Amino acid sequence: MSIVFDRAVEYYDQTRAMPEERHRAFVDALVRETGISENSRVLEIGIGTGRIGMSVAEHVRRLFGIDLSLEMMGVLRRKLTDTNLNISIAQADAGKLPFADETFDVAYAVHVYHLVAGWQNAMRDARRIIKRGGYFVVSFHKREEDSPTARIRKELHAFANARGIETKRPGTHSEEEILGEIKTWGDEPRVVVCTAWTEPEVPEKILEELDRQIFSETWTIPRAVMDEAMPRVRAWASETYEDLSRPLDAAYETRWLITKKL
Ligand SMILES: C[S@@+](CC[C@H](N)C(=O)[O-])C[C@H]1O[C@@H](n2cnc3c(N)ncnc32)[C@H](O)[C@@H]1O
């Protein structure tokens, strides 16, 4: 089982965009650390709407991308018509990549393996299609554990879990888990911190976004349960933060976990 993003297609780009400077630092670190150049063969696993892929494609003659969601890639296809970028996309499962062994110099994934059941096998399949000396790269977005976003989401999850609803996504849940899996391959992963920043978070906005169910961690919660849960989560947040419109700083980092295939 995987979480397909068809339902997010209308709002994905608006709600997941990074500020330009952070976006550039993220893509530049990938290009620099893996030595991507014009003729590199590069694959993005779970390319979605090309939020990251379109910037990587500026560095190569041709980028390859796969995703389960035709809807997400439809957005990418439309965006590509206004550019001279060359991205070949195909519908495929990260667990069964439709490529021969040792095809790519670099295969990377951004926010994907937490959605994929059997993520260990899927990551091994990514390693299979990378050339020796090539790179397997996974992004990790680190959020402070007691940030308002983390705490408010946790309250909602606890409510849903008490109703017997699973809110854990089917794939990997931590950076440590990913690094541990890679080490079993005999490869040595490195962590590159691309950007670290603090962000003002407004509890009111977090509650509103949760209620709209725009993040995949709320997609298993039926609307009726959300309608029951949200007033309680709001009451908890009011008690905890007093003024729901007051921004509170939370620390974030974007990281690349980079593994050279030995
Ligand atoms: C959070 S989005 C990230 C999209 C893109 N990488 C980005 O950073 O904007 C996750 C993407 O992974 C795709 N996905 C989920 N499970 C997948 C699987 N098993 N194989 C391929 N793609 C998958 C979803 O359809 C979605 O487009």
The ligand as an ORCA input file, in Angstrom:
! r2SCAN-3c Opt
* xyz 0 1
  C       4.692     14.383     -0.691
  S       4.641     14.066     -2.427
  C       6.271     14.584     -2.923
  C       6.343     14.944     -4.394
  C       7.685     15.547     -4.809
  N       8.775     14.629     -4.575
  C       7.914     16.843     -4.066
  O       8.799     16.883     -3.198
  O       7.203     17.798     -4.313
  C       4.798     12.320     -2.498
  C       4.688     11.748     -3.912
  O       5.037     10.367     -3.862
  C       4.118      9.648     -4.676
  N       4.110      8.250     -4.232
  C       3.618      7.722     -3.086
  N       3.843      6.409     -3.040
  C       4.519      6.080     -4.173
  C       5.049      4.868     -4.704
  N       4.925      3.720     -4.062
  N       5.670      4.908     -5.901
  C       5.805      6.071     -6.585
  N       5.335      7.258     -6.138
  C       4.698      7.261     -4.942
  C       2.805     10.376     -4.474
  O       1.869     10.097     -5.491
  C       3.276     11.828     -4.482
  O       3.307     12.398     -5.761
*
